Amino acid sequence: MWNFLLGIFRDKADGLLGKVIDVCFMFGLIGGIGTSLALGTPLLAEGIHSLFDVEKTLTFNLTIVVILMVFFCICLYFFGLKKD
């Protein structure tokens, strides 16, 4: 649990209230990443189409999504949130 929650909620931060806050945070995080991916994919596809004259298809958009997901996973694996 984060330190600022301990100051606000005291002993309730490790109980049910803390779990509810964690779940809400995870939904917000997933929603933010999904929104970024959903808005970035057509923009990137349009840029690649105008530069390299690649046809914009569903397969092309899915390829961009997969490449971005692999990039995010590699970044999180090697440069994770906890740095020593």
C-alpha positions in Angstrom: 0.0 0.0 0.0 1.2 3.5 -0.7 2.3 5.8 2.1 -0.2 8.5 1.3 -3.1 6.1 1.8 -1.8 5.2 5.3 -1.9 8.9 6.2 -5.5 9.2 5.1 -7.1 5.9 6.0 -4.8 4.7 8.8 -5.4 1.1 9.6 -8.2 0.7 6.9 -5.6 1.0 4.1 -4.6 -2.6 4.5 -8.1 -3.9 4.6 -11.0 -4.0 2.2 -10.8 -0.3 1.4 -7.2 -0.7 0.3 -8.1 -3.6 -2.0 -11.0 -1.6 -3.6 -8.6 1.3 -4.3 -6.0 -1.1 -5.8 -8.7 -2.6 -8.1 -9.9 0.8 -9.2 -6.3 1.8 -9.9 -5.8 -1.2 -12.0 -8.9 -0.6 -14.1 -7.8 3.0 -14.6 -4.3 1.9 -15.6 -5.7 -0.7 -18.1 -8.1 1.9 -19.4 -5.3 4.5 -19.9 -3.1 2.0 -21.7 -6.0 0.8 -23.9 -6.9 4.4 -24.8 -3.4 5.3 -25.7 -3.1 2.2 -27.9 -6.5 2.7 -29.5 -5.7 6.4 -30.4 -2.1 5.8 -31.4 -2.7 2.9 -33.8 -4.6 4.7 -36.5 -2.3 7.7 -36.2 0.8 5.5 -36.7 -0.9 3.6 -39.5 -1.7 6.8 -41.3 1.9 8.0 -40.9 3.3 4.8 -42.3 0.8 4.8 -45.1 1.8 8.4 -46.2 5.5 7.7 -45.9 5.8 4.3 -47.4 2.5 3.9 -49.3 1.6 0.8 -47.4 -2.1 -0.2 -47.7 -4.1 0.4 -44.6 -5.9 -2.9 -43.7 -7.1 -4.5 -40.5 -4.1 -6.8 -40.6 -1.8 -3.8 -40.8 -3.5 -2.2 -37.8 -3.3 -5.5 -35.8 0.4 -5.8 -36.7 1.0 -2.3 -35.3 -0.9 -3.2 -32.1 1.1 -6.4 -31.6 4.4 -4.6 -32.2 3.5 -1.9 -29.7 2.4 -4.5 -27.1 5.7 -6.4 -27.5 7.6 -3.1 -27.2 5.6 -2.2 -24.0 6.3 -5.7 -22.5 10.0 -5.5 -23.3 10.2 -2.0 -21.7 8.5 -3.2 -18.6 10.6 -6.3 -18.3 14.0 -4.6 -18.7 13.2 -1.2 -17.3 10.4 -2.1 -14.8 8.9 0.1 -12.2 11.4 -0.9 -9.5 14.9 0.3 -10.2 17.8 -0.5 -7.9 
